[in-house]
Amino acid sequence: MIKLNTERAKELRKNHGYTHGYVAKRLNCHKSAYSHIERGFRQPSIDKLGKLSELYGVPTDELLIKSTL
């Protein structure tokens, strides 16, 4: 299973000086929806994952945790 690395996503957002609202707007979703993604309650769609990758200027795999379940 592949999951968002929530700690890395939060770190990148803070390092860029972005708010939840700013990132949500860039992902075309509500601020609370992005907050749920960043806290691990929801997983981003492939489209949103790609947008996060572009927004932060990192490869997609840097935003993921790969587990062997």
mmCIF file as Biopython writes it, N, C-alpha, C and O atoms, coordinates in Angstrom:
data_model
#
loop_
_atom_site.group_PDB
_atom_site.id
_atom_site.type_symbol
_atom_site.label_atom_id
_atom_site.label_alt_id
_atom_site.label_comp_id
_atom_site.label_asym_id
_atom_site.label_entity_id
_atom_site.label_seq_id
_atom_site.pdbx_PDB_ins_code
_atom_site.Cartn_x
_atom_site.Cartn_y
_atom_site.Cartn_z
_atom_site.occupancy
_atom_site.B_iso_or_equiv
_atom_site.auth_seq_id
_atom_site.auth_asym_id
_atom_site.pdbx_PDB_model_num
ATOM 1   N N  . MET A ? 1  ? 0.840   -1.184 0.000  1.0 0.0 1  A 1 
ATOM 2   C CA . MET A ? 1  ? 0.000   0.000  0.000  1.0 0.0 1  A 1 
ATOM 3   C C  . MET A ? 1  ? 0.885   1.247  0.000  1.0 0.0 1  A 1 
ATOM 4   O O  . MET A ? 1  ? 1.943   1.264  0.629  1.0 0.0 1  A 1 
ATOM 5   N N  . ILE A ? 2  ? 0.456   2.264  -0.693 1.0 0.0 2  A 1 
ATOM 6   C CA . ILE A ? 2  ? 1.189   3.525  -0.758 1.0 0.0 2  A 1 
ATOM 7   C C  . ILE A ? 2  ? 0.349   4.595  -0.070 1.0 0.0 2  A 1 
ATOM 8   O O  . ILE A ? 2  ? -0.844  4.732  -0.344 1.0 0.0 2  A 1 
ATOM 9   N N  . LYS A ? 3  ? 0.983   5.354  0.828  1.0 0.0 3  A 1 
ATOM 10  C CA . LYS A ? 3  ? 0.285   6.396  1.579  1.0 0.0 3  A 1 
ATOM 11  C C  . LYS A ? 3  ? 1.095   7.685  1.548  1.0 0.0 3  A 1 
ATOM 12  O O  . LYS A ? 3  ? 2.310   7.675  1.347  1.0 0.0 3  A 1 
ATOM 13  N N  . LEU A ? 4  ? 0.393   8.794  1.753  1.0 0.0 4  A 1 
ATOM 14  C CA . LEU A ? 4  ? 1.054   10.086 1.843  1.0 0.0 4  A 1 
ATOM 15  C C  . LEU A ? 4  ? 1.898   10.147 3.108  1.0 0.0 4  A 1 
ATOM 16  O O  . LEU A ? 4  ? 1.445   9.759  4.185  1.0 0.0 4  A 1 
ATOM 17  N N  . ASN A ? 5  ? 3.111   10.630 2.974  1.0 0.0 5  A 1 
ATOM 18  C CA . ASN A ? 5  ? 3.974   10.877 4.128  1.0 0.0 5  A 1 
ATOM 19  C C  . ASN A ? 5  ? 3.512   12.210 4.719  1.0 0.0 5  A 1 
ATOM 20  O O  . ASN A ? 5  ? 3.947   13.277 4.285  1.0 0.0 5  A 1 
ATOM 21  N N  . THR A ? 6  ? 2.635   12.135 5.702  1.0 0.0 6  A 1 
ATOM 22  C CA . THR A ? 6  ? 2.007   13.340 6.239  1.0 0.0 6  A 1 
ATOM 23  C C  . THR A ? 6  ? 3.015   14.276 6.900  1.0 0.0 6  A 1 
ATOM 24  O O  . THR A ? 6  ? 2.883   15.497 6.808  1.0 0.0 6  A 1 
ATOM 25  N N  . GLU A ? 7  ? 4.009   13.715 7.558  1.0 0.0 7  A 1 
ATOM 26  C CA . GLU A ? 7  ? 5.032   14.559 8.193  1.0 0.0 7  A 1 
ATOM 27  C C  . GLU A ? 7  ? 5.813   15.346 7.145  1.0 0.0 7  A 1 
ATOM 28  O O  . GLU A ? 7  ? 6.102   16.527 7.336  1.0 0.0 7  A 1 
ATOM 29  N N  . ARG A ? 8  ? 6.154   14.688 6.036  1.0 0.0 8  A 1 
ATOM 30  C CA . ARG A ? 8  ? 6.905   15.359 4.966  1.0 0.0 8  A 1 
ATOM 31  C C  . ARG A ? 8  ? 6.040   16.424 4.303  1.0 0.0 8  A 1 
ATOM 32  O O  . ARG A ? 8  ? 6.522   17.516 4.003  1.0 0.0 8  A 1 
ATOM 33  N N  . ALA A ? 9  ? 4.767   16.115 4.073  1.0 0.0 9  A 1 
ATOM 34  C CA . ALA A ? 9  ? 3.858   17.087 3.466  1.0 0.0 9  A 1 
ATOM 35  C C  . ALA A ? 9  ? 3.736   18.331 4.349  1.0 0.0 9  A 1 
ATOM 36  O O  . ALA A ? 9  ? 3.764   19.458 3.855  1.0 0.0 9  A 1 
ATOM 37  N N  . LYS A ? 10 ? 3.603   18.117 5.638  1.0 0.0 10 A 1 
ATOM 38  C CA . LYS A ? 10 ? 3.492   19.241 6.581  1.0 0.0 10 A 1 
ATOM 39  C C  . LYS A ? 10 ? 4.792   20.048 6.602  1.0 0.0 10 A 1 
ATOM 40  O O  . LYS A ? 10 ? 4.765   21.278 6.595  1.0 0.0 10 A 1 
ATOM 41  N N  . GLU A ? 11 ? 5.923   19.350 6.627  1.0 0.0 11 A 1 
ATOM 42  C CA . GLU A ? 11 ? 7.227   20.012 6.635  1.0 0.0 11 A 1 
ATOM 43  C C  . GLU A ? 11 ? 7.418   20.867 5.380  1.0 0.0 11 A 1 
ATOM 44  O O  . GLU A ? 11 ? 7.869   22.009 5.468  1.0 0.0 11 A 1 
ATOM 45  N N  . LEU A ? 12 ? 7.077   20.320 4.226  1.0 0.0 12 A 1 
ATOM 46  C CA . LEU A ? 12 ? 7.217   21.070 2.976  1.0 0.0 12 A 1 
ATOM 47  C C  . LEU A ? 12 ? 6.307   22.294 2.966  1.0 0.0 12 A 1 
ATOM 48  O O  . LEU A ? 12 ? 6.720   23.374 2.543  1.0 0.0 12 A 1 
ATOM 49  N N  . ARG A ? 13 ? 5.068   22.127 3.430  1.0 0.0 13 A 1 
ATOM 50  C CA . ARG A ? 13 ? 4.137   23.262 3.466  1.0 0.0 13 A 1 
ATOM 51  C C  . ARG A ? 13 ? 4.688   24.377 4.340  1.0 0.0 13 A 1 
ATOM 52  O O  . ARG A ? 13 ? 4.683   25.544 3.946  1.0 0.0 13 A 1 
ATOM 53  N N  . LYS A ? 14 ? 5.160   24.017 5.521  1.0 0.0 14 A 1 
ATOM 54  C CA . LYS A ? 14 ? 5.696   25.028 6.438  1.0 0.0 14 A 1 
ATOM 55  C C  . LYS A ? 14 ? 6.972   25.663 5.897  1.0 0.0 14 A 1 
ATOM 56  O O  . LYS A ? 14 ? 7.157   26.874 6.015  1.0 0.0 14 A 1 
ATOM 57  N N  . ASN A ? 15 ? 7.857   24.857 5.303  1.0 0.0 15 A 1 
ATOM 58  C CA . ASN A ? 15 ? 9.104   25.390 4.741  1.0 0.0 15 A 1 
ATOM 59  C C  . ASN A ? 15 ? 8.848   26.392 3.621  1.0 0.0 15 A 1 
ATOM 60  O O  . ASN A ? 15 ? 9.623   27.329 3.429  1.0 0.0 15 A 1 
ATOM 61  N N  . HIS A ? 16 ? 7.761   26.191 2.886  1.0 0.0 16 A 1 
ATOM 62  C CA . HIS A ? 16 ? 7.408   27.113 1.808  1.0 0.0 16 A 1 
ATOM 63  C C  . HIS A ? 16 ? 6.598   28.310 2.318  1.0 0.0 16 A 1 
ATOM 64  O O  . HIS A ? 16 ? 6.342   29.253 1.569  1.0 0.0 16 A 1 
ATOM 65  N N  . GLY A ? 17 ? 6.198   28.269 3.586  1.0 0.0 17 A 1 
ATOM 66  C CA . GLY A ? 17 ? 5.420   29.361 4.160  1.0 0.0 17 A 1 
ATOM 67  C C  . GLY A ? 17 ? 3.970   29.367 3.707  1.0 0.0 17 A 1 
ATOM 68  O O  . GLY A ? 17 ? 3.319   30.412 3.724  1.0 0.0 17 A 1 
ATOM 69  N N  . TYR A ? 18 ? 3.456   28.203 3.301  1.0 0.0 18 A 1 
ATOM 70  C CA . TYR A ? 18 ? 2.083   28.100 2.818  1.0 0.0 18 A 1 
ATOM 71  C C  . TYR A ? 18 ? 1.128   27.766 3.961  1.0 0.0 18 A 1 
ATOM 72  O O  . TYR A ? 18 ? 1.489   27.064 4.905  1.0 0.0 18 A 1 
ATOM 73  N N  . THR A ? 19 ? -0.083  28.275 3.860  1.0 0.0 19 A 1 
ATOM 74  C CA . THR A ? 19 ? -1.142  27.931 4.807  1.0 0.0 19 A 1 
ATOM 75  C C  . THR A ? 19 ? -1.949  26.761 4.248  1.0 0.0 19 A 1 
ATOM 76  O O  . THR A ? 19 ? -1.844  26.428 3.068  1.0 0.0 19 A 1 
ATOM 77  N N  . HIS A ? 20 ? -2.762  26.136 5.118  1.0 0.0 20 A 1 
ATOM 78  C CA . HIS A ? 20 ? -3.672  25.094 4.637  1.0 0.0 20 A 1 
ATOM 79  C C  . HIS A ? 20 ? -4.574  25.661 3.539  1.0 0.0 20 A 1 
ATOM 80  O O  . HIS A ? 20 ? -4.837  25.000 2.534  1.0 0.0 20 A 1 
ATOM 81  N N  . GLY A ? 21 ? -5.040  26.884 3.745  1.0 0.0 21 A 1 
ATOM 82  C CA . GLY A ? 21 ? -5.933  27.517 2.775  1.0 0.0 21 A 1 
ATOM 83  C C  . GLY A ? 21 ? -5.289  27.708 1.420  1.0 0.0 21 A 1 
ATOM 84  O O  . GLY A ? 21 ? -5.921  27.473 0.391  1.0 0.0 21 A 1 
ATOM 85  N N  . TYR A ? 22 ? -4.021  28.136 1.411  1.0 0.0 22 A 1 
ATOM 86  C CA . TYR A ? 22 ? -3.318  28.343 0.145  1.0 0.0 22 A 1 
ATOM 87  C C  . TYR A ? 22 ? -3.149  27.026 -0.603 1.0 0.0 22 A 1 
ATOM 88  O O  . TYR A ? 22 ? -3.419  26.948 -1.801 1.0 0.0 22 A 1 
ATOM 89  N N  . VAL A ? 23 ? -2.703  25.992 0.106  1.0 0.0 23 A 1 
ATOM 90  C CA . VAL A ? 23 ? -2.501  24.687 -0.535 1.0 0.0 23 A 1 
ATOM 91  C C  . VAL A ? 23 ? -3.840  24.141 -1.031 1.0 0.0 23 A 1 
ATOM 92  O O  . VAL A ? 23 ? -3.923  23.621 -2.144 1.0 0.0 23 A 1 
ATOM 93  N N  . ALA A ? 24 ? -4.871  24.255 -0.223 1.0 0.0 24 A 1 
ATOM 94  C CA . ALA A ? 24 ? -6.200  23.772 -0.622 1.0 0.0 24 A 1 
ATOM 95  C C  . ALA A ? 24 ? -6.665  24.461 -1.900 1.0 0.0 24 A 1 
ATOM 96  O O  . ALA A ? 24 ? -7.213  23.816 -2.794 1.0 0.0 24 A 1 
ATOM 97  N N  . LYS A ? 25 ? -6.447  25.762 -1.984 1.0 0.0 25 A 1 
ATOM 98  C CA . LYS A ? 25 ? -6.851  26.501 -3.183 1.0 0.0 25 A 1 
ATOM 99  C C  . LYS A ? 25 ? -6.102  25.984 -4.407 1.0 0.0 25 A 1 
ATOM 100 O O  . LYS A ? 25 ? -6.693  25.820 -5.474 1.0 0.0 25 A 1 
ATOM 101 N N  . ARG A ? 26 ? -4.809  25.728 -4.258 1.0 0.0 26 A 1 
ATOM 102 C CA . ARG A ? 26 ? -4.005  25.197 -5.369 1.0 0.0 26 A 1 
ATOM 103 C C  . ARG A ? 26 ? -4.445  23.791 -5.770 1.0 0.0 26 A 1 
ATOM 104 O O  . ARG A ? 26 ? -4.311  23.402 -6.931 1.0 0.0 26 A 1 
ATOM 105 N N  . LEU A ? 27 ? -4.973  23.026 -4.801 1.0 0.0 27 A 1 
ATOM 106 C CA . LEU A ? 27 ? -5.441  21.667 -5.081 1.0 0.0 27 A 1 
ATOM 107 C C  . LEU A ? 27 ? -6.910  21.645 -5.500 1.0 0.0 27 A 1 
ATOM 108 O O  . LEU A ? 27 ? -7.451  20.596 -5.851 1.0 0.0 27 A 1 
ATOM 109 N N  . ASN A ? 28 ? -7.542  22.809 -5.459 1.0 0.0 28 A 1 
ATOM 110 C CA . ASN A ? 28 ? -8.957  22.935 -5.798 1.0 0.0 28 A 1 
ATOM 111 C C  . ASN A ? 28 ? -9.836  22.104 -4.854 1.0 0.0 28 A 1 
ATOM 112 O O  . ASN A ? 28 ? -10.709 21.353 -5.291 1.0 0.0 28 A 1 
ATOM 113 N N  . CYS A ? 29 ? -9.583  22.260 -3.558 1.0 0.0 29 A 1 
ATOM 114 C CA . CYS A ? 29 ? -10.410 21.581 -2.555 1.0 0.0 29 A 1 
ATOM 115 C C  . CYS A ? 29 ? -10.601 22.519 -1.362 1.0 0.0 29 A 1 
ATOM 116 O O  . CYS A ? 29 ? -9.954  23.562 -1.276 1.0 0.0 29 A 1 
ATOM 117 N N  . HIS A ? 30 ? -11.473 22.150 -0.463 1.0 0.0 30 A 1 
ATOM 118 C CA . HIS A ? 30 ? -11.739 22.955 0.726  1.0 0.0 30 A 1 
ATOM 119 C C  . HIS A ? 30 ? -10.577 22.820 1.712  1.0 0.0 30 A 1 
ATOM 120 O O  . HIS A ? 30 ? -9.903  21.791 1.764  1.0 0.0 30 A 1 
ATOM 121 N N  . LYS A ? 31 ? -10.363 23.871 2.485  1.0 0.0 31 A 1 
ATOM 122 C CA . LYS A ? 31 ? -9.277  23.879 3.473  1.0 0.0 31 A 1 
ATOM 123 C C  . LYS A ? 31 ? -9.365  22.693 4.430  1.0 0.0 31 A 1 
ATOM 124 O O  . LYS A ? 31 ? -8.343  22.088 4.756  1.0 0.0 31 A 1 
ATOM 125 N N  . SER A ? 32 ? -10.562 22.355 4.882  1.0 0.0 32 A 1 
ATOM 126 C CA . SER A ? 32 ? -10.704 21.228 5.810  1.0 0.0 32 A 1 
ATOM 127 C C  . SER A ? 32 ? -10.379 19.898 5.129  1.0 0.0 32 A 1 
ATOM 128 O O  . SER A ? 32 ? -9.871  18.983 5.777  1.0 0.0 32 A 1 
ATOM 129 N N  . ALA A ? 33 ? -10.666 19.784 3.836  1.0 0.0 33 A 1 
ATOM 130 C CA . ALA A ? 33 ? -10.335 18.554 3.102  1.0 0.0 33 A 1 
ATOM 131 C C  . ALA A ? 33 ? -8.823  18.385 3.032  1.0 0.0 33 A 1 
ATOM 132 O O  . ALA A ? 33 ? -8.310  17.281 3.217  1.0 0.0 33 A 1 
ATOM 133 N N  . TYR A ? 34 ? -8.103  19.488 2.763  1.0 0.0 34 A 1 
ATOM 134 C CA . TYR A ? 34 ? -6.642  19.372 2.728  1.0 0.0 34 A 1 
ATOM 135 C C  . TYR A ? 34 ? -6.090  19.079 4.124  1.0 0.0 34 A 1 
ATOM 136 O O  . TYR A ? 34 ? -5.142  18.307 4.266  1.0 0.0 34 A 1 
ATOM 137 N N  . SER A ? 35 ? -6.666  19.679 5.132  1.0 0.0 35 A 1 
ATOM 138 C CA . SER A ? 35 ? -6.230  19.416 6.502  1.0 0.0 35 A 1 
ATOM 139 C C  . SER A ? 35 ? -6.376  17.929 6.830  1.0 0.0 35 A 1 
ATOM 140 O O  . SER A ? 35 ? -5.501  17.347 7.473  1.0 0.0 35 A 1 
ATOM 141 N N  . HIS A ? 36 ? -7.469  17.317 6.395  1.0 0.0 36 A 1 
ATOM 142 C CA . HIS A ? 36 ? -7.672  15.880 6.621  1.0 0.0 36 A 1 
ATOM 143 C C  . HIS A ? 36 ? -6.627  15.057 5.875  1.0 0.0 36 A 1 
ATOM 144 O O  . HIS A ? 36 ? -6.170  14.033 6.382  1.0 0.0 36 A 1 
ATOM 145 N N  . ILE A ? 37 ? -6.250  15.490 4.686  1.0 0.0 37 A 1 
ATOM 146 C CA . ILE A ? 37 ? -5.202  14.795 3.928  1.0 0.0 37 A 1 
ATOM 147 C C  . ILE A ? 37 ? -3.879  14.897 4.674  1.0 0.0 37 A 1 
ATOM 148 O O  . ILE A ? 37 ? -3.191  13.895 4.865  1.0 0.0 37 A 1 
ATOM 149 N N  . GLU A ? 38 ? -3.526  16.104 5.093  1.0 0.0 38 A 1 
ATOM 150 C CA . GLU A ? 38 ? -2.234  16.309 5.751  1.0 0.0 38 A 1 
ATOM 151 C C  . GLU A ? 38 ? -2.153  15.585 7.102  1.0 0.0 38 A 1 
ATOM 152 O O  . GLU A ? 38 ? -1.065  15.203 7.532  1.0 0.0 38 A 1 
ATOM 153 N N  . ARG A ? 39 ? -3.280  15.400 7.762  1.0 0.0 39 A 1 
ATOM 154 C CA . ARG A ? 39 ? -3.283  14.702 9.050  1.0 0.0 39 A 1 
ATOM 155 C C  . ARG A ? 39 ? -3.461  13.190 8.900  1.0 0.0 39 A 1 
ATOM 156 O O  . ARG A ? 39 ? -3.457  12.465 9.895  1.0 0.0 39 A 1 
ATOM 157 N N  . GLY A ? 40 ? -3.616  12.711 7.665  1.0 0.0 40 A 1 
ATOM 158 C CA . GLY A ? 40 ? -3.684  11.280 7.419  1.0 0.0 40 A 1 
ATOM 159 C C  . GLY A ? 40 ? -5.064  10.661 7.528  1.0 0.0 40 A 1 
ATOM 160 O O  . GLY A ? 40 ? -5.194  9.438  7.484  1.0 0.0 40 A 1 
ATOM 161 N N  . PHE A ? 41 ? -6.102  11.482 7.671  1.0 0.0 41 A 1 
ATOM 162 C CA . PHE A ? 41 ? -7.459  10.952 7.748  1.0 0.0 41 A 1 
ATOM 163 C C  . PHE A ? 41 ? -7.989  10.565 6.369  1.0 0.0 41 A 1 
ATOM 164 O O  . PHE A ? 41 ? -8.878  9.723  6.252  1.0 0.0 41 A 1 
ATOM 165 N N  . ARG A ? 42 ? -7.436  11.186 5.325  1.0 0.0 42 A 1 
ATOM 166 C CA . ARG A ? 42 ? -7.801  10.894 3.935  1.0 0.0 42 A 1 
ATOM 167 C C  . ARG A ? 42 ? -6.522  10.805 3.124  1.0 0.0 42 A 1 
ATOM 168 O O  . ARG A ? 42 ? -5.497  11.375 3.500  1.0 0.0 42 A 1 
ATOM 169 N N  . GLN A ? 43 ? -6.585  10.089 2.011  1.0 0.0 43 A 1 
ATOM 170 C CA . GLN A ? 43 ? -5.459  10.016 1.092  1.0 0.0 43 A 1 
ATOM 171 C C  . GLN A ? 43 ? -5.770  10.891 -0.118 1.0 0.0 43 A 1 
ATOM 172 O O  . GLN A ? 43 ? -6.918  10.947 -0.559 1.0 0.0 43 A 1 
ATOM 173 N N  . PRO A ? 44 ? -4.761  11.576 -0.661 1.0 0.0 44 A 1 
ATOM 174 C CA . PRO A ? 44 ? -5.000  12.417 -1.831 1.0 0.0 44 A 1 
ATOM 175 C C  . PRO A ? 44 ? -5.211  11.562 -3.079 1.0 0.0 44 A 1 
ATOM 176 O O  . PRO A ? 44 ? -4.695  10.449 -3.183 1.0 0.0 44 A 1 
ATOM 177 N N  . SER A ? 45 ? -5.977  12.101 -4.016 1.0 0.0 45 A 1 
ATOM 178 C CA . SER A ? 45 ? -6.115  11.434 -5.312 1.0 0.0 45 A 1 
ATOM 179 C C  . SER A ? 45 ? -4.774  11.533 -6.040 1.0 0.0 45 A 1 
ATOM 180 O O  . SER A ? 45 ? -3.897  12.297 -5.636 1.0 0.0 45 A 1 
ATOM 181 N N  . ILE A ? 46 ? -4.624  10.770 -7.095 1.0 0.0 46 A 1 
ATOM 182 C CA . ILE A ? 46 ? -3.407  10.829 -7.907 1.0 0.0 46 A 1 
ATOM 183 C C  . ILE A ? 46 ? -3.215  12.245 -8.445 1.0 0.0 46 A 1 
ATOM 184 O O  . ILE A ? 46 ? -2.095  12.755 -8.487 1.0 0.0 46 A 1 
ATOM 185 N N  . ASP A ? 47 ? -4.316  12.876 -8.855 1.0 0.0 47 A 1 
ATOM 186 C CA . ASP A ? 47 ? -4.264  14.242 -9.372 1.0 0.0 47 A 1 
ATOM 187 C C  . ASP A ? 47 ? -3.745  15.214 -8.310 1.0 0.0 47 A 1 
ATOM 188 O O  . ASP A ? 47 ? -2.868  16.032 -8.586 1.0 0.0 47 A 1 
ATOM 189 N N  . LYS A ? 48 ? -4.287  15.120 -7.107 1.0 0.0 48 A 1 
ATOM 190 C CA . LYS A ? 48 ? -3.855  16.016 -6.024 1.0 0.0 48 A 1 
ATOM 191 C C  . LYS A ? 48 ? -2.411  15.732 -5.614 1.0 0.0 48 A 1 
ATOM 192 O O  . LYS A ? 48 ? -1.669  16.655 -5.277 1.0 0.0 48 A 1 
ATOM 193 N N  . LEU A ? 49 ? -2.015  14.476 -5.642 1.0 0.0 49 A 1 
ATOM 194 C CA . LEU A ? 49 ? -0.632  14.124 -5.329 1.0 0.0 49 A 1 
ATOM 195 C C  . LEU A ? 49 ? 0.318   14.770 -6.337 1.0 0.0 49 A 1 
ATOM 196 O O  . LEU A ? 49 ? 1.366   15.296 -5.962 1.0 0.0 49 A 1 
ATOM 197 N N  . GLY A ? 50 ? -0.051  14.728 -7.609 1.0 0.0 50 A 1 
ATOM 198 C CA . GLY A ? 50 ? 0.754   15.373 -8.647 1.0 0.0 50 A 1 
ATOM 199 C C  . GLY A ? 50 ? 0.838   16.880 -8.449 1.0 0.0 50 A 1 
ATOM 200 O O  . GLY A ? 50 ? 1.897   17.479 -8.635 1.0 0.0 50 A 1 
ATOM 201 N N  . LYS A ? 51 ? -0.282  17.490 -8.070 1.0 0.0 51 A 1 
ATOM 202 C CA . LYS A ? 51 ? -0.293  18.934 -7.825 1.0 0.0 51 A 1 
ATOM 203 C C  . LYS A ? 51 ? 0.574   19.298 -6.618 1.0 0.0 51 A 1 
ATOM 204 O O  . LYS A ? 51 ? 1.266   20.316 -6.638 1.0 0.0 51 A 1 
ATOM 205 N N  . LEU A ? 52 ? 0.540   18.468 -5.566 1.0 0.0 52 A 1 
ATOM 206 C CA . LEU A ? 52 ? 1.402   18.711 -4.403 1.0 0.0 52 A 1 
ATOM 207 C C  . LEU A ? 52 ? 2.873   18.631 -4.806 1.0 0.0 52 A 1 
ATOM 208 O O  . LEU A ? 52 ? 3.687   19.454 -4.387 1.0 0.0 52 A 1 
ATOM 209 N N  . SER A ? 53 ? 3.199   17.643 -5.613 1.0 0.0 53 A 1 
ATOM 210 C CA . SER A ? 53 ? 4.562   17.456 -6.088 1.0 0.0 53 A 1 
ATOM 211 C C  . SER A ? 53 ? 5.042   18.699 -6.845 1.0 0.0 53 A 1 
ATOM 212 O O  . SER A ? 53 ? 6.153   19.178 -6.620 1.0 0.0 53 A 1 
ATOM 213 N N  . GLU A ? 54 ? 4.201   19.212 -7.735 1.0 0.0 54 A 1 
ATOM 214 C CA . GLU A ? 54 ? 4.540   20.424 -8.493 1.0 0.0 54 A 1 
ATOM 215 C C  . GLU A ? 54 ? 4.651   21.634 -7.578 1.0 0.0 54 A 1 
ATOM 216 O O  . GLU A ? 54 ? 5.584   22.427 -7.703 1.0 0.0 54 A 1 
ATOM 217 N N  . LEU A ? 55 ? 3.707   21.776 -6.665 1.0 0.0 55 A 1 
ATOM 218 C CA . LEU A ? 55 ? 3.679   22.921 -5.758 1.0 0.0 55 A 1 
ATOM 219 C C  . LEU A ? 55 ? 4.948   23.007 -4.922 1.0 0.0 55 A 1 
ATOM 220 O O  . LEU A ? 55 ? 5.502   24.090 -4.731 1.0 0.0 55 A 1 
ATOM 221 N N  . TYR A ? 56 ? 5.408   21.862 -4.423 1.0 0.0 56 A 1 
ATOM 222 C CA . TYR A ? 56 ? 6.583   21.831 -3.558 1.0 0.0 56 A 1 
ATOM 223 C C  . TYR A ? 56 ? 7.886   21.603 -4.314 1.0 0.0 56 A 1 
ATOM 224 O O  . TYR A ? 56 ? 8.965   21.697 -3.727 1.0 0.0 56 A 1 
ATOM 225 N N  . GLY A ? 57 ? 7.800   21.303 -5.615 1.0 0.0 57 A 1 
ATOM 226 C CA . GLY A ? 57 ? 9.003   21.105 -6.413 1.0 0.0 57 A 1 
ATOM 227 C C  . GLY A ? 57 ? 9.795   19.870 -6.026 1.0 0.0 57 A 1 
ATOM 228 O O  . GLY A ? 57 ? 11.026  19.876 -6.050 1.0 0.0 57 A 1 
ATOM 229 N N  . VAL A ? 58 ? 9.080   18.813 -5.669 1.0 0.0 58 A 1 
ATOM 230 C CA . VAL A ? 58 ? 9.731   17.556 -5.280 1.0 0.0 58 A 1 
ATOM 231 C C  . VAL A ? 58 ? 9.128   16.416 -6.096 1.0 0.0 58 A 1 
ATOM 232 O O  . VAL A ? 58 ? 7.997   16.525 -6.571 1.0 0.0 58 A 1 
ATOM 233 N N  . PRO A ? 59 ? 9.880   15.315 -6.264 1.0 0.0 59 A 1 
ATOM 234 C CA . PRO A ? 59 ? 9.299   14.157 -6.948 1.0 0.0 59 A 1 
ATOM 235 C C  . PRO A ? 59 ? 8.150   13.568 -6.128 1.0 0.0 59 A 1 
ATOM 236 O O  . PRO A ? 59 ? 8.148   13.641 -4.899 1.0 0.0 59 A 1 
ATOM 237 N N  . THR A ? 60 ? 7.194   12.994 -6.814 1.0 0.0 60 A 1 
ATOM 238 C CA . THR A ? 60 ? 6.026   12.409 -6.152 1.0 0.0 60 A 1 
ATOM 239 C C  . THR A ? 60 ? 6.420   11.402 -5.086 1.0 0.0 60 A 1 
ATOM 240 O O  . THR A ? 60 ? 5.817   11.363 -4.014 1.0 0.0 60 A 1 
ATOM 241 N N  . ASP A ? 61 ? 7.435   10.582 -5.373 1.0 0.0 61 A 1 
ATOM 242 C CA . ASP A ? 61 ? 7.802   9.546  -4.400 1.0 0.0 61 A 1 
ATOM 243 C C  . ASP A ? 61 ? 8.336   10.114 -3.094 1.0 0.0 61 A 1 
ATOM 244 O O  . ASP A ? 61 ? 8.360   9.414  -2.082 1.0 0.0 61 A 1 
ATOM 245 N N  . GLU A ? 62 ? 8.767   11.379 -3.102 1.0 0.0 62 A 1 
ATOM 246 C CA . GLU A ? 62 ? 9.219   12.011 -1.857 1.0 0.0 62 A 1 
ATOM 247 C C  . GLU A ? 62 ? 8.044   12.291 -0.916 1.0 0.0 62 A 1 
ATOM 248 O O  . GLU A ? 62 ? 8.234   12.489 0.284  1.0 0.0 62 A 1 
ATOM 249 N N  . LEU A ? 63 ? 6.849   12.306 -1.461 1.0 0.0 63 A 1 
ATOM 250 C CA . LEU A ? 63 ? 5.650   12.569 -0.664 1.0 0.0 63 A 1 
ATOM 251 C C  . LEU A ? 63 ? 4.975   11.292 -0.167 1.0 0.0 63 A 1 
ATOM 252 O O  . LEU A ? 63 ? 3.946   11.350 0.507  1.0 0.0 63 A 1 
ATOM 253 N N  . LEU A ? 64 ? 5.557   10.141 -0.500 1.0 0.0 64 A 1 
ATOM 254 C CA . LEU A ? 64 ? 4.903   8.873  -0.202 1.0 0.0 64 A 1 
ATOM 255 C C  . LEU A ? 64 ? 5.658   8.022  0.803  1.0 0.0 64 A 1 
ATOM 256 O O  . LEU A ? 64 ? 6.877   8.118  0.941  1.0 0.0 64 A 1 
ATOM 257 N N  . ILE A ? 65 ? 4.901   7.189  1.498  1.0 0.0 65 A 1 
ATOM 258 C CA . ILE A ? 65 ? 5.448   6.137  2.358  1.0 0.0 65 A 1 
ATOM 259 C C  . ILE A ? 65 ? 5.036   4.831  1.697  1.0 0.0 65 A 1 
ATOM 260 O O  . ILE A ? 65 ? 3.858   4.609  1.416  1.0 0.0 65 A 1 
ATOM 261 N N  . LYS A ? 66 ? 5.991   3.993  1.459  1.0 0.0 66 A 1 
ATOM 262 C CA . LYS A ? 66 ? 5.686   2.692  0.864  1.0 0.0 66 A 1 
ATOM 263 C C  . LYS A ? 66 ? 5.783   1.629  1.943  1.0 0.0 66 A 1 
ATOM 264 O O  . LYS A ? 66 ? 6.833   1.459  2.563  1.0 0.0 66 A 1 
ATOM 265 N N  . SER A ? 67 ? 4.698   0.921  2.166  1.0 0.0 67 A 1 
ATOM 266 C CA . SER A ? 67 ? 4.710   -0.142 3.174  1.0 0.0 67 A 1 
ATOM 267 C C  . SER A ? 67 ? 4.552   -1.491 2.489  1.0 0.0 67 A 1 
ATOM 268 O O  . SER A ? 67 ? 4.079   -1.574 1.355  1.0 0.0 67 A 1 
ATOM 269 N N  . THR A ? 68 ? 4.944   -2.523 3.175  1.0 0.0 68 A 1 
ATOM 270 C CA . THR A ? 68 ? 4.873   -3.872 2.619  1.0 0.0 68 A 1 
ATOM 271 C C  . THR A ? 68 ? 3.853   -4.703 3.382  1.0 0.0 68 A 1 
ATOM 272 O O  . THR A ? 68 ? 4.210   -5.652 4.080  1.0 0.0 68 A 1 
ATOM 273 N N  . LEU A ? 69 ? 2.589   -4.343 3.248  1.0 0.0 69 A 1 
ATOM 274 C CA . LEU A ? 69 ? 1.511   -5.092 3.908  1.0 0.0 69 A 1 
ATOM 275 C C  . LEU A ? 69 ? 0.852   -6.019 2.937  1.0 0.0 69 A 1 
ATOM 276 O O  . LEU A ? 69 ? -0.079  -6.736 3.304  1.0 0.0 69 A 1 
#
